[in-house]
Amino acid sequence: MIYVRNSVGVEIRGQDLVVSCLQSNLSAGVFTHFRRILQYRQRDRAEVQKDLDQFFRESRASRENVTLGLPRGDVVIRHLDLPAEVSDNLKQVVSYQVQSYEPTEEEKYHYDFVPLKQAAGSKRIQVLLVMVKRAILDGHLLLLKSIGVRPASVTVGSLGLANLFLQAQKRPDGSSAMLMDLAPDRIEILALRGGRLLHTHEAGRAADAGWRDLVVRELEVAAEAVKMGPEDSIDHLVLSGESAEAAREELREAIPGCELVGRHVRIEMPAQNLSHLQEAASSIGLAFGGLVRRPAIKLNLLPQEMRFRQTRWAYIPSFILGAIVLILLGALTLRGTVQERYLLRRLQRETDALKGRVESVQKLRADMKKLETETKYNEGLVQRRDMNLEALRELTAILPTDTFLSVYSNKDGTIQISGSSTAAPDLIPKLEKSPLFKDVQQRGQVFRDAQTGKDRFIFEMKLEK
């Protein structure tokens, strides 16, 4: 398959380099190649460079779109809470904040920042600030240069994982997720809420220690850091890293809802790369950030003077391929236009032939509509007809001879009668048995008339339509 674009993510993972390649055509990214270069610091430079050269040769990936992911322990991450008034001069304000973290000239930082998404009308700005000491970054870049790698962008490896997760999600504001990157000797947690990175932390793990207590402790620290209340819940707990599957087995009973990151990866991959998905997740996220135009968290710790800029000649193959695609699309569009014109002429001829029949059908439809209107009118007349005669005839047949009515009224189908009878309570079952009456109810109290010796009653009922 021919791919239009490609990107490589290089993660410094302990003493190893984890390298992943994403390639994209006009549809979506594909995780095509993976390599883990063990002990790259201790091995001979030429040998490591040979491994990398083979990777780029097999993947046919460009060396000009490489994103480097630094270990979490090499960087300083701060969340700044600033007033909204500084938004017009945010870069300068952040620069002052960075200077406050630099105690001496020798401990200068390279840094970058990104404003986090805020609620509408908020009077504060939340800023994610990432810093790395110049000496640390320069050491990494010098070593990578010696093995043939010159990154175009430098960020934190775990931020690549966050980008990979966030880009695949369409979550409502306020939803939360905990991402965990699990290596044999360490754990790193990232707390996300509403698409914002609110907390990161890395902790070591002893060789003989289990995962359960460590994971629970880090979750408690993260929940406290992001100020989760008792009513709040973690929507997703996602595990990645080479130890993710083993940790999930151990956590299955304590935290049954934990998931592997593969469930949230929306990229294609060949079957042979599926087994590398967990350990490659962060490097895939780094490559993904170099492939898309707007990743969720876009940071580059390289200073401006060291950032790679493509020459105009580098775009020529893309322009040529784009021109070919446009020509093919134009041909397809023209073909469709010709077919549409032919079909329109054919449909016009068939329409003219059926015009007489259509007019007859339309006339029949108008007649049917008229008859339907008349029928509905007649039905309305029947429903509104006076039922008093039937009601009085039914009462005459039901009520015993010792019962006399003094009042009869009918208001919209609700009949009320009052009168006297020897045994008034016995009248209700008789009225309910009538097919003409329903919902027979007694109104007021039945009392004995001292003069006549009969019960005085008031009943109410509804007419059955």
C-alpha positions in Angstrom: 0.0 0.0 0.0 1.2 3.6 -0.8 1.1 6.0 2.2 1.1 9.7 1.8 2.5 10.6 5.2 4.5 9.0 8.0 5.7 9.8 11.5 8.0 8.1 13.9 7.8 8.1 17.7 10.9 7.5 19.7 10.4 7.0 23.5 13.3 6.8 26.0 12.0 4.0 28.2 14.5 3.2 30.9 17.7 2.1 29.3 15.9 1.2 26.0 14.6 3.1 23.0 11.1 2.2 21.9 10.5 3.1 18.2 7.2 3.0 16.4 6.1 4.1 12.9 2.7 5.4 11.9 1.9 5.8 8.3 -1.2 7.4 6.8 -3.0 7.5 3.5 -6.2 9.4 2.8 -8.1 7.4 5.4 -6.4 6.8 8.7 -3.1 6.0 10.5 -1.6 2.5 10.4 0.9 1.2 13.0 3.3 -0.4 10.5 6.6 -1.0 12.3 8.0 -1.4 15.8 11.4 -1.9 17.3 12.8 -1.9 20.8 16.5 -1.2 21.0 17.9 -2.6 24.3 20.6 -0.9 26.3 21.2 1.8 23.7 23.4 3.8 26.0 25.8 1.0 26.8 26.1 -0.5 23.3 28.4 0.6 20.6 27.0 3.6 18.8 27.6 2.2 15.3 25.7 -1.0 16.3 22.7 1.0 17.6 22.8 3.3 14.5 22.7 0.2 12.3 19.6 -1.0 14.1 17.9 2.3 13.5 19.0 2.5 9.9 17.4 -0.9 9.3 14.2 0.3 11.0 13.9 3.4 8.8 14.8 1.4 5.7 12.2 -1.3 6.3 9.5 1.3 7.3 10.5 3.7 4.5 9.8 6.4 7.0 11.2 9.9 6.8 13.8 11.0 9.4 12.4 14.5 9.2 9.2 13.7 11.2 10.5 12.2 14.4 9.0 13.0 17.8 11.1 12.2 20.9 9.4 11.3 24.2 11.5 12.0 27.3 11.0 10.0 30.6 8.7 11.6 33.2 11.6 11.8 35.7 13.6 14.1 33.4 11.0 16.8 33.2 9.2 19.2 35.6 5.4 19.6 35.1 3.5 22.4 36.6 -0.2 23.4 36.4 -0.4 27.2 36.5 -3.6 29.0 37.7 -3.6 32.5 36.2 -6.2 35.3 36.0 -7.9 35.6 32.6 -6.6 39.1 32.2 -3.1 37.8 31.3 -4.4 35.9 28.3 -3.1 38.6 25.9 0.4 38.4 27.3 0.4 34.8 28.4 3.8 33.9 26.8 5.6 36.6 28.8 3.8 35.7 32.1 4.8 32.0 31.7 8.4 33.1 31.0 8.4 34.9 34.3 7.1 31.8 36.0 9.9 29.7 34.5 12.5 32.1 35.6 11.3 31.7 39.2 12.1 28.0 39.0 15.7 28.7 37.8 17.9 29.2 40.9 21.1 29.6 39.0 22.3 30.3 35.4 23.6 26.8 35.1 20.1 25.3 35.8 18.3 27.0 32.9 15.2 25.2 31.4 13.9 24.6 28.0 10.1 24.7 28.3 6.8 24.9 26.5 3.2 25.4 27.6 -0.4 24.9 26.5 -3.5 26.5 27.9 -6.1 23.9 29.0 -9.7 24.0 27.9 -11.7 26.2 30.3 -15.4 26.4 31.0 -17.3 29.2 29.3 -17.1 32.5 31.3 -14.3 31.3 33.5 -12.2 34.1 35.1 -9.1 31.9 35.4 -6.7 30.3 32.9 -5.3 26.9 33.6 -1.9 26.4 31.9 0.1 23.1 31.6 3.8 24.0 31.8 6.5 21.4 31.0 10.2 22.1 31.6 13.4 20.2 31.1 16.9 21.3 32.2 19.0 22.3 29.3 21.8 20.0 30.3 19.5 17.0 30.3 17.9 17.8 27.0 21.2 18.6 25.4 22.6 15.2 26.6 19.7 13.3 25.0 20.0 15.2 21.7 23.7 14.7 21.5 23.4 11.0 22.1 20.6 10.6 19.6 22.5 12.6 17.0 25.4 10.2 17.3 23.1 7.3 16.3 21.5 9.1 13.4 18.3 10.6 15.0 17.4 14.3 14.9 13.9 14.8 16.4 11.7 17.5 15.0 9.8 17.6 18.2 10.5 16.8 21.8 7.8 16.1 24.5 7.1 13.8 27.4 6.5 10.1 26.5 3.4 9.9 28.6 1.9 12.9 26.9 1.9 10.9 23.7 -0.1 8.3 25.5 -2.6 11.0 26.6 -2.9 12.3 23.1 -3.6 8.8 21.7 -6.3 8.3 24.3 -7.9 11.8 24.0 -7.9 11.8 20.2 -9.9 8.6 20.2 -12.5 9.7 22.7 -15.6 11.8 22.3 -16.4 12.4 25.9 -18.8 14.9 27.6 -17.2 17.6 29.7 -16.6 16.4 33.3 -15.8 12.8 32.4 -12.6 11.5 34.0 -10.0 8.9 33.2 -6.9 7.6 34.8 -4.1 6.4 32.4 -1.3 4.2 33.9 1.9 3.4 32.2 3.4 0.3 33.8 7.0 -0.7 33.4 8.6 -3.5 35.5 10.4 -1.0 37.8 8.0 2.0 37.8 4.4 3.3 37.4 3.3 6.6 35.9 -0.3 7.9 36.3 -2.0 10.6 34.3 -5.4 12.0 35.5 -7.7 13.4 32.8 -11.0 15.2 33.3 -13.0 16.8 30.5 -10.1 16.4 28.1 -7.7 18.2 30.4 -4.5 16.7 31.9 -4.8 17.7 35.6 -2.2 15.5 37.3 0.9 13.3 36.5 3.1 11.4 38.9 5.7 8.7 38.6 6.6 6.2 41.4 9.2 3.5 41.6 8.4 -0.2 42.1 10.5 -2.7 44.0 11.3 -5.9 42.1 9.4 -8.2 44.5 6.4 -5.8 45.1 2.9 -6.5 43.8 0.9 -4.1 41.7 -2.3 -3.9 43.7 -1.2 -1.7 46.6 0.9 0.5 44.4 -1.9 1.1 41.9 -4.5 1.8 44.7 -2.1 4.2 46.4 -1.4 6.2 43.2 -5.1 6.3 42.4 -5.8 7.8 45.9 -3.0 10.4 45.3 -4.4 11.3 41.9 -8.0 11.6 43.1 -6.9 13.9 45.9 -4.8 16.0 43.5 -7.7 16.6 41.1 -10.1 17.2 44.0 -12.5 14.3 43.3 -15.4 14.1 45.8 -17.1 11.0 47.2 -19.8 11.4 44.5 -17.3 11.5 41.7 -16.3 8.4 39.8 -13.5 7.4 37.5 -15.1 6.6 34.1 -12.1 4.7 32.8 -8.9 3.2 34.3 -6.7 2.4 31.4 -3.4 0.4 31.6 -0.5 0.5 29.2 3.1 -0.5 29.2 4.8 -3.9 29.0 3.6 -4.9 32.5 0.0 -3.9 31.8 -1.4 -7.3 31.2 0.3 -8.8 34.3 -1.0 -6.0 36.4 -4.5 -6.3 35.1 -4.6 -10.0 36.1 -3.6 -9.0 39.6 -6.1 -6.1 39.8 -9.0 -8.0 38.3 -10.6 -8.7 41.6 -9.8 -5.4 43.4 -10.6 -3.2 40.4 -12.7 -5.1 37.9 -13.3 -2.2 35.6 -9.6 -1.6 34.5 -9.0 -1.8 30.8 -6.0 -2.2 28.5 -5.2 0.7 26.3 -5.7 -1.4 23.1 -9.4 -1.0 23.6 -9.1 2.8 23.1 -6.6 2.8 20.1 -8.4 3.7 16.9 -5.6 2.9 14.5 -5.0 -0.1 12.2 -2.1 -2.5 12.6 -0.9 -5.7 11.1 -1.3 -8.9 13.2 2.4 -9.1 14.0 2.3 -5.7 15.7 -0.6 -6.4 17.9 1.6 -8.2 20.5 3.7 -5.0 20.8 0.7 -2.7 21.3 1.0 -2.3 25.1 4.7 -1.5 25.3 4.5 0.7 22.2 1.5 2.7 23.3 3.4 5.8 24.3 5.7 5.8 21.2 2.6 5.3 19.0 1.1 8.3 20.7 4.3 10.3 20.0 4.1 9.3 16.3 0.4 10.1 16.3 1.2 13.7 17.5 3.5 14.1 14.6 0.9 12.8 12.1 -2.1 14.9 13.0 -2.4 18.6 12.7 -3.9 19.3 16.1 -3.2 16.8 18.9 -5.0 17.3 22.2 -1.8 18.3 24.0 0.7 20.0 21.6 4.1 20.6 23.2 7.6 20.9 21.8 10.5 21.4 24.3 13.0 22.1 21.5 14.0 25.7 21.5 13.1 27.6 18.4 16.7 27.8 17.0 16.9 23.9 17.1 13.6 23.1 15.5 13.8 21.4 12.2 12.2 23.3 9.2 11.5 21.4 6.0 12.7 23.0 2.8 10.4 23.7 0.0 11.9 20.9 -2.0 10.7 18.4 0.6 7.1 19.2 -0.4 7.5 18.4 -4.1 6.6 14.7 -3.9 3.5 15.5 -1.9 2.5 18.2 -4.4 3.0 15.8 -7.3 1.0 13.1 -5.5 -1.7 15.6 -4.6 -1.9 16.8 -8.3 -2.4 13.2 -9.4 -5.1 12.7 -6.9 -6.9 15.9 -7.9 -6.7 14.8 -11.6 -8.3 11.5 -10.8 -10.9 13.1 -8.6 -11.7 15.5 -11.5 -12.1 12.6 -13.9 -14.4 10.8 -11.5 -16.4 14.0 -11.0 -16.8 14.6 -14.8 -17.8 11.0 -15.3 -20.6 11.4 -12.8 -21.8 14.6 -14.5 -22.1 12.9 -17.9 -24.0 10.0 -16.4 -26.3 12.3 -14.5 -27.2 14.2 -17.7 -27.9 10.9 -19.5 -30.1 9.7 -16.7 -32.0 13.1 -16.5 -32.9 12.9 -20.2 -34.1 9.3 -19.8 -36.1 10.2 -16.7 -37.7 13.2 -18.5 -38.9 10.9 -21.3 -40.4 8.4 -18.9 -42.0 11.3 -16.9 -43.7 12.7 -20.0 -45.0 9.2 -20.9 -46.5 8.8 -17.4 -47.9 12.3 -17.1 -51.5 11.4 -18.1 -51.6 8.5 -15.6 -50.2 10.7 -12.9 -52.9 13.3 -13.4 -55.6 10.6 -13.1 -54.1 9.3 -9.9 -53.9 12.9 -8.5 -57.6 13.4 -9.3 -58.5 10.2 -7.5 -56.4 11.2 -4.5 -58.2 14.6 -4.3 -61.6 12.8 -4.5 -60.5 10.4 -1.7 -59.4 13.3 0.4 -62.7 15.0 0.0 -64.6 11.9 1.0 -62.4 11.4 4.0 -63.2 15.0 5.2 -66.9 14.4 4.8 -66.6 11.1 6.7 -64.8 12.7 9.6 -67.5 15.4 9.7 -70.3 12.9 9.9 -68.5 10.9 12.6 -68.2 14.1 14.6 -72.0 14.7 14.3 -72.7 11.2 15.5 -70.3 11.6 18.5 -71.9 14.9 19.5 -75.5 13.7 19.2 -77.8 14.2 22.3 -77.8 11.1 24.5 -80.2 12.4 27.1 -83.1 10.4 25.8 -81.2 7.1 25.9 -79.9 8.0 29.4 -83.4 8.7 30.8 -84.7 5.6 29.2 -81.9 3.5 30.8 -82.5 5.1 34.2 -86.3 4.4 34.0 -85.5 0.7 33.3 -82.8 0.4 36.1 -84.2 2.3 39.0 -86.8 0.5 41.2 -90.4 1.8 41.5 -89.8 3.2 45.0 -87.0 5.5 43.7 -87.8 9.1 42.6 -85.5 11.6 40.9 -85.6 15.2 41.7 -82.6 16.4 39.7 -81.1 15.2 36.4 -78.2 17.0 34.6 -75.9 16.1 31.7 -72.7 18.2 31.2 -70.5 17.0 28.4 -71.3 13.3 29.1 -71.1 13.6 32.9 -74.6 12.8 34.4 -75.6 13.8 37.9 -78.8 12.6 39.5 -80.4 13.2 42.9 -83.5 11.9 44.5 -84.8 9.5 47.2 -85.0 5.7 47.5 -85.8 3.1 50.1 -82.2 1.7 49.8 -80.0 4.2 48.0 -76.6 2.2 48.3 -78.2 -0.7 46.4 -78.6 1.6 43.4 -74.8 1.9 42.6 -74.3 -1.8 41.6 -77.4 -1.6 39.4 -76.1 1.5 37.6 -72.6 0.1 37.1 -74.1 -3.0 35.4 -75.6 -0.8 32.7 -73.8 -0.7 29.4 -74.6 3.0 29.1 -73.0 4.2 32.3 -69.5 4.0 33.8 -67.6 5.4 36.8 -70.6 5.6 39.1 -69.7 7.6 42.2 -71.6 8.9 45.3 -71.5 12.6 45.9 -72.0 13.8 49.5 -73.6 11.7 52.3 -76.7 9.6 52.0 -79.1 10.6 54.7 -82.6 9.5 55.8 -85.5 11.9 55.1 -87.5 12.1 58.3 -90.8 13.0 56.4 -90.7 10.3 53.7 -88.5 7.7 55.5 -86.4 7.3 52.4 -82.7 7.8 51.6 -81.7 11.1 50.0 -78.8 10.6 47.5 -76.7 12.3 44.8 -74.9 10.1 42.2 -72.5 11.0 39.4 -71.6 8.9 36.4 -70.3 9.1 32.9 -71.8 8.1 29.6 -70.2 5.4 27.6 -69.6 6.6 24.0 
